[in-house]
C-alpha cells in the first residue's frame, strides 16, 4: 500500500462531509455557501419570518429545500436587497 492509498483510506474512515452543490436538501453546515449569509443573520431573518423555514428531517436534523433558497435569493435580487 503506497502513501496515496493510505491517505484515501484515512479520509474514507473519517467520513468528512463534503459540500455538494447539486443536493436537493441543503444542511445547515452548507447554508452559508449557498446564501452567502452568516448563521446569525439567517437565524434573525428566520425569526422575523423573512427567510425560508427549514424542513425537520429527523430528531435534531434540519435542512432547506434548494429550490426554496434559490427562490428566496431571486426575490432578494429582484427587490434589490
ZASE-144168 format. One record per residue: x, y, z of N, C-alpha, C, O in turn; residue number from 1. Coordinates in Angstrom, 2 decimals, padded with zeros to 5 digits. Atoms other than C-alpha are relative to their C-alpha. Example, Ala and Ser with C-alpha at 12.3 -4.5 7.8 and 13.67 -1.06 7.14 Angstrom:
# ZASE-144168
+---------+---------+---------+---------+---------+---------+---------+---------+---------+---------+---------+---------+-----+
|      nu |      nv |      nw |     cau |     cav |     caw |      cu |      cv |      cw |      ou |      ov |      ow | pos |
+---------+---------+---------+---------+---------+---------+---------+---------+---------+---------+---------+---------+-----+
|  000.89 | -001.19 |  000.00 |  012.30 | -004.50 |  007.80 |  000.90 |  001.20 |  000.00 |  001.94 |  001.18 |  000.66 |   1 |
| -000.82 | -001.19 | -000.06 |  013.67 | -001.06 |  007.14 | -000.77 |  001.09 |  000.73 | -000.26 |  002.20 |  000.90 |   2 |
+---------+---------+---------+---------+---------+---------+---------+---------+---------+---------+---------+---------+-----+
***
This chain:
# ZASE-144168
+---------+---------+---------+---------+---------+---------+---------+---------+---------+---------+---------+---------+-----+
|      nu |      nv |      nw |     cau |     cav |     caw |      cu |      cv |      cw |      ou |      ov |      ow | pos |
+---------+---------+---------+---------+---------+---------+---------+---------+---------+---------+---------+---------+-----+
|  000.86 | -001.18 |  000.00 |  000.00 |  000.00 |  000.00 |  000.90 |  001.24 |  000.00 |  001.79 |  001.36 |  000.84 |   1 |
| -000.84 | -001.20 |  000.06 |  001.51 |  003.34 | -001.01 | -000.62 |  001.14 |  000.82 | -001.70 |  000.98 |  001.39 |   2 |
|  000.44 | -001.14 | -000.83 |  001.15 |  006.75 |  000.70 | -001.35 |  000.55 | -000.45 | -002.16 |  000.95 |  000.38 |   3 |
|  001.27 | -000.54 |  000.52 | -001.70 |  007.87 | -001.59 | -001.17 | -000.89 |  000.41 | -002.22 | -000.39 |  000.82 |   4 |
|  001.05 |  000.93 | -000.42 | -003.74 |  004.75 | -000.86 | -000.31 |  000.14 |  001.48 | -001.47 |  000.08 |  001.89 |   5 |
|  000.17 | -000.18 | -001.44 | -003.19 |  005.27 |  002.86 | -000.79 |  001.26 |  000.30 | -001.69 |  001.24 |  001.15 |   6 |
|  000.72 | -001.26 | -000.21 | -004.39 |  008.89 |  002.68 | -001.47 | -000.14 | -000.37 | -002.34 |  000.35 |  000.35 |   7 |
|  001.39 |  000.20 |  000.43 | -007.53 |  007.90 |  000.76 | -000.75 | -000.86 |  001.01 | -001.89 | -000.57 |  001.35 |   8 |
|  000.63 |  000.87 | -001.00 | -008.27 |  005.13 |  003.25 | -000.32 |  000.77 |  001.27 | -001.39 |  000.59 |  001.85 |   9 |
|  000.23 | -000.79 | -001.21 | -007.91 |  007.55 |  006.17 | -001.16 |  000.97 | -000.20 | -001.97 |  001.15 |  000.71 |  10 |
|  001.12 | -000.91 |  000.26 | -010.29 |  010.05 |  004.53 | -001.32 | -000.75 |  000.01 | -002.32 | -000.25 |  000.54 |  11 |
|  001.24 |  000.78 |  000.01 | -012.88 |  007.34 |  003.95 | -000.42 | -000.38 |  001.41 | -001.61 | -000.40 |  001.71 |  12 |
|  000.32 |  000.36 | -001.38 | -012.67 |  006.29 |  007.60 | -000.55 |  001.19 |  000.77 | -001.44 |  001.01 |  001.61 |  13 |
|  000.45 | -001.18 | -000.72 | -013.17 |  009.87 |  008.83 | -001.39 |  000.44 | -000.44 | -002.10 |  001.10 |  000.32 |  14 |
|  001.31 | -000.38 |  000.56 | -016.26 |  010.35 |  006.64 | -000.25 |  001.50 |  000.12 | -001.26 |  001.93 |  000.67 |  15 |
|  000.11 | -001.46 | -000.03 | -015.68 |  014.07 |  006.29 | -001.12 |  000.42 | -000.94 | -001.11 |  000.05 | -002.12 |  16 |
|  001.07 | -000.44 |  000.89 | -018.85 |  015.70 |  004.95 |  000.55 |  000.97 | -001.04 |  001.33 |  001.87 | -000.74 |  17 |
| -000.45 | -000.82 |  001.11 | -018.28 |  017.28 |  001.57 | -001.18 |  000.81 | -000.53 | -002.28 |  000.28 | -000.65 |  18 |
|  001.05 | -000.85 |  000.55 | -020.27 |  020.22 |  000.19 | -000.41 | -000.52 | -001.36 |  000.44 | -000.74 | -002.23 |  19 |
|  000.54 |  000.48 |  001.28 | -022.50 |  019.01 | -002.65 | -000.91 |  001.07 | -000.58 | -002.04 |  001.23 | -000.11 |  20 |
|  000.81 | -001.09 |  000.55 | -023.74 |  021.92 | -004.79 | -001.25 | -000.45 | -000.75 | -002.10 |  000.37 | -001.08 |  21 |
|  001.16 |  000.49 |  000.73 | -026.29 |  019.68 | -006.53 | -001.05 | -000.63 |  000.90 | -002.10 | -001.06 |  000.42 |  22 |
|  000.93 |  000.65 | -000.93 | -028.01 |  018.34 | -003.41 | -001.33 |  000.75 |  000.05 | -001.35 |  001.98 | -000.02 |  23 |
|  001.33 | -000.59 | -000.08 | -031.75 |  018.96 | -003.18 | -000.29 |  000.57 |  001.38 | -001.04 |  001.54 |  001.51 |  24 |
|  000.15 | -000.47 | -001.38 | -031.61 |  019.41 |  000.60 |  001.34 |  000.58 |  000.44 |  002.38 | -000.07 |  000.33 |  25 |
| -001.22 | -000.68 | -000.45 | -029.08 |  021.90 |  001.99 |  000.05 | -000.07 |  001.53 | -000.82 |  000.47 |  002.20 |  26 |
| -000.13 |  000.06 | -001.45 | -027.88 |  021.10 |  005.52 |  000.53 |  001.32 |  000.55 |  001.09 |  002.13 | -000.20 |  27 |
| -000.45 | -001.26 | -000.59 | -027.06 |  023.92 |  007.97 |  001.48 |  000.31 | -000.25 |  001.84 |  001.47 | -000.43 |  28 |
| -001.44 | -000.24 |  000.18 | -023.30 |  023.45 |  007.52 |  000.32 |  000.57 | -001.38 |  001.37 |  001.19 | -001.56 |  29 |
| -000.23 | -000.49 |  001.36 | -023.63 |  024.30 |  003.79 | -000.82 |  001.25 | -000.32 | -000.67 |  001.82 | -001.41 |  30 |
|  000.91 | -001.11 |  000.27 | -026.20 |  027.08 |  004.11 |  000.75 |  001.29 | -000.35 |  000.34 |  002.02 | -001.25 |  31 |
| -000.77 | -001.22 |  000.26 | -023.61 |  029.87 |  004.21 |  000.56 |  000.03 | -001.41 |  000.60 |  001.09 | -002.04 |  32 |
| -000.52 |  000.07 |  001.37 | -022.10 |  028.69 |  000.92 | -001.08 |  000.27 | -001.03 | -000.80 |  000.83 | -002.09 |  33 |
|  001.10 | -000.17 |  000.96 | -025.49 |  028.75 | -000.77 | -000.55 |  001.42 |  000.02 | -000.75 |  002.01 | -001.04 |  34 |
|  000.64 | -001.33 | -000.07 | -026.93 |  032.05 |  000.50 |  000.96 |  001.14 |  000.29 |  000.61 |  002.30 |  000.09 |  35 |
| -000.98 | -001.05 | -000.23 | -023.78 |  033.93 |  001.49 | -000.24 |  000.86 |  001.22 |  000.22 |  001.99 |  001.29 |  36 |
|  000.29 | -000.74 | -001.22 | -025.04 |  034.99 |  004.91 |  000.52 | -000.78 |  001.21 |  000.57 | -002.01 |  001.19 |  37 |
| -000.44 |  000.64 | -001.23 | -023.69 |  034.30 |  008.38 | -001.16 | -000.71 |  000.68 | -002.33 | -000.35 |  000.48 |  38 |
|  001.04 |  000.78 | -000.70 | -025.57 |  031.81 |  010.55 | -000.89 |  000.88 |  000.87 | -002.10 |  000.68 |  000.92 |  39 |
|  000.81 | -000.86 | -000.87 | -026.68 |  034.52 |  012.98 | -000.95 |  000.86 | -000.84 | -002.07 |  001.13 | -000.39 |  40 |
|  000.89 | -000.78 |  000.87 | -028.11 |  036.59 |  010.10 | -001.17 | -000.84 | -000.48 | -002.31 | -000.38 | -000.51 |  41 |
|  001.08 |  000.92 |  000.41 | -030.08 |  033.58 |  008.85 | -000.95 | -000.21 |  001.16 | -002.17 | -000.21 |  000.98 |  42 |
|  000.84 |  000.20 | -001.19 | -031.33 |  032.98 |  012.40 | -000.92 |  001.20 |  000.21 | -002.11 |  001.03 |  000.48 |  43 |
|  000.81 | -001.22 | -000.18 | -032.51 |  036.61 |  012.68 | -001.08 |  000.12 | -001.07 | -002.22 |  000.47 | -000.77 |  44 |
|  000.99 | -000.06 |  001.08 | -034.22 |  036.50 |  009.29 | -001.09 | -001.04 |  000.19 | -002.26 | -000.76 | -000.07 |  45 |
|  001.00 |  001.04 | -000.28 | -035.95 |  033.23 |  010.22 | -000.96 |  000.46 |  001.08 | -002.17 |  000.31 |  000.95 |  46 |
|  000.86 | -000.49 | -001.09 | -037.24 |  034.75 |  013.47 | -000.95 |  001.08 | -000.46 | -002.09 |  001.16 |  000.01 |  47 |
|  000.83 | -001.08 |  000.52 | -038.57 |  037.74 |  011.54 | -000.95 | -000.48 | -001.10 | -001.76 |  000.30 | -001.60 |  48 |
|  000.85 |  000.53 |  001.07 | -040.27 |  035.46 |  009.00 |  000.44 |  000.42 | -001.39 | -000.37 |  000.41 | -002.31 |  49 |
| -000.50 | -000.49 |  001.28 | -038.06 |  036.74 |  006.17 |  000.93 | -000.98 | -000.70 |  001.59 | -000.62 | -001.68 |  50 |
| -000.87 |  001.02 |  000.57 | -036.20 |  033.52 |  005.39 | -000.77 | -001.31 | -000.03 | -001.57 | -001.56 |  000.87 |  51 |
|  000.72 |  001.29 |  000.06 | -037.47 |  030.09 |  004.28 |  000.25 | -000.84 |  001.25 |  001.38 | -000.93 |  001.74 |  52 |
| -000.13 |  000.87 | -001.16 | -038.12 |  027.77 |  007.19 |  000.58 | -001.35 | -000.44 |  000.28 | -001.82 | -001.54 |  53 |
| -000.59 |  001.31 |  000.35 | -036.14 |  024.51 |  007.24 | -001.02 | -001.12 |  000.15 | -002.06 | -000.97 |  000.78 |  54 |
|  000.78 |  001.23 | -000.17 | -037.60 |  021.04 |  006.97 |  000.59 | -000.76 |  001.18 |  001.81 | -000.77 |  001.36 |  55 |
| -000.49 |  000.87 | -001.06 | -037.35 |  018.78 |  010.00 |  000.19 | -001.37 | -000.64 | -000.78 | -002.04 | -001.00 |  56 |
| -000.32 |  001.26 |  000.66 | -035.59 |  015.73 |  008.56 | -000.08 | -001.18 |  000.97 | -000.47 | -002.28 |  000.58 |  57 |
|  000.11 |  000.99 | -001.06 | -035.40 |  013.79 |  011.83 |  000.22 |  000.74 |  001.31 |  000.37 |  001.97 |  001.32 |  58 |
| -000.23 | -000.63 | -001.28 | -034.93 |  014.45 |  015.52 |  001.40 |  000.62 | -000.01 |  002.39 | -000.08 | -000.21 |  59 |
| -001.29 | -000.67 | -000.05 | -032.17 |  017.05 |  015.77 |  000.65 |  000.26 | -001.35 |  001.82 |  000.62 | -001.40 |  60 |
| -000.58 | -000.19 |  001.34 | -031.67 |  017.32 |  011.98 | -000.96 |  000.81 | -000.85 | -002.14 |  000.47 | -000.98 |  61 |
|  000.81 | -000.84 |  000.88 | -032.92 |  020.06 |  009.65 |  000.75 |  000.23 | -001.31 |  001.94 | -000.05 | -001.41 |  62 |
| -000.59 | -000.34 |  001.29 | -032.30 |  021.14 |  006.07 | -000.97 |  000.86 | -000.78 | -002.16 |  000.88 | -000.48 |  63 |
|  000.82 | -000.86 |  000.84 | -033.60 |  023.55 |  003.46 | -000.10 | -000.57 | -001.40 |  000.86 | -001.14 | -001.92 |  64 |
|  000.14 |  000.36 |  001.41 | -035.00 |  022.78 |  000.03 |  000.81 |  001.00 | -000.82 |  000.66 |  002.21 | -000.65 |  65 |
| -000.82 | -000.87 |  000.84 | -032.53 |  024.14 | -002.52 | -000.89 |  000.92 | -000.83 | -000.55 |  002.09 | -001.02 |  66 |
|  000.91 | -000.82 |  000.82 | -035.46 |  025.38 | -004.65 | -000.54 |  001.18 |  000.81 | -000.68 |  002.28 |  000.28 |  67 |
|  000.48 | -001.09 | -000.85 | -036.79 |  027.43 | -001.70 |  001.07 |  001.07 |  000.18 |  000.78 |  002.27 |  000.13 |  68 |
| -001.09 | -000.95 | -000.18 | -033.38 |  029.01 | -001.13 |  000.27 |  000.79 | -001.28 |  000.50 |  002.00 | -001.23 |  69 |
| -000.23 | -000.69 |  001.27 | -032.92 |  029.81 | -004.82 | -001.12 |  000.99 | -000.31 | -000.86 |  002.07 | -000.84 |  70 |
|  001.12 | -000.93 |  000.19 | -036.40 |  031.38 | -004.99 |  000.16 |  001.21 |  000.91 | -000.10 |  002.34 |  000.50 |  71 |
| -000.22 | -001.10 | -000.94 | -035.60 |  033.46 | -001.90 |  001.10 |  000.93 | -000.49 |  000.97 |  002.15 | -000.43 |  72 |
| -001.10 | -000.81 |  000.54 | -032.30 |  034.62 | -003.43 | -000.45 |  000.81 | -001.22 | -000.10 |  001.98 | -001.35 |  73 |
|  000.50 | -000.71 |  001.19 | -034.02 |  035.51 | -006.71 | -000.89 |  001.17 |  000.38 | -000.81 |  002.24 | -000.22 |  74 |
|  000.89 | -001.07 | -000.46 | -036.65 |  037.54 | -004.86 |  000.81 |  001.14 |  000.60 |  000.51 |  002.31 |  000.35 |  75 |
| -000.86 | -001.06 | -000.59 | -033.96 |  039.43 | -002.91 |  000.71 |  000.79 | -001.09 |  000.84 |  002.01 | -000.98 |  76 |
| -000.67 | -000.69 |  001.11 | -032.12 |  040.24 | -006.15 | -000.98 |  000.88 | -000.75 | -000.64 |  001.99 | -001.17 |  77 |
|  001.02 | -000.74 |  000.73 | -035.36 |  041.37 | -007.79 | -000.38 |  001.27 |  000.76 | -000.56 |  002.33 |  000.16 |  78 |
|  000.39 | -001.13 | -000.84 | -036.24 |  043.66 | -004.87 |  001.18 |  000.95 |  000.16 |  000.98 |  002.14 |  000.42 |  79 |
| -001.17 | -000.85 | -000.10 | -032.67 |  044.95 | -004.76 |  000.59 |  000.06 |  001.38 |  001.18 |  001.08 |  001.75 |  80 |
| -000.57 |  000.04 | -001.36 | -031.63 |  043.92 | -001.25 |  001.38 | -000.57 | -000.02 |  002.02 | -000.67 |  001.03 |  81 |
+---------+---------+---------+---------+---------+---------+---------+---------+---------+---------+---------+---------+-----+
***
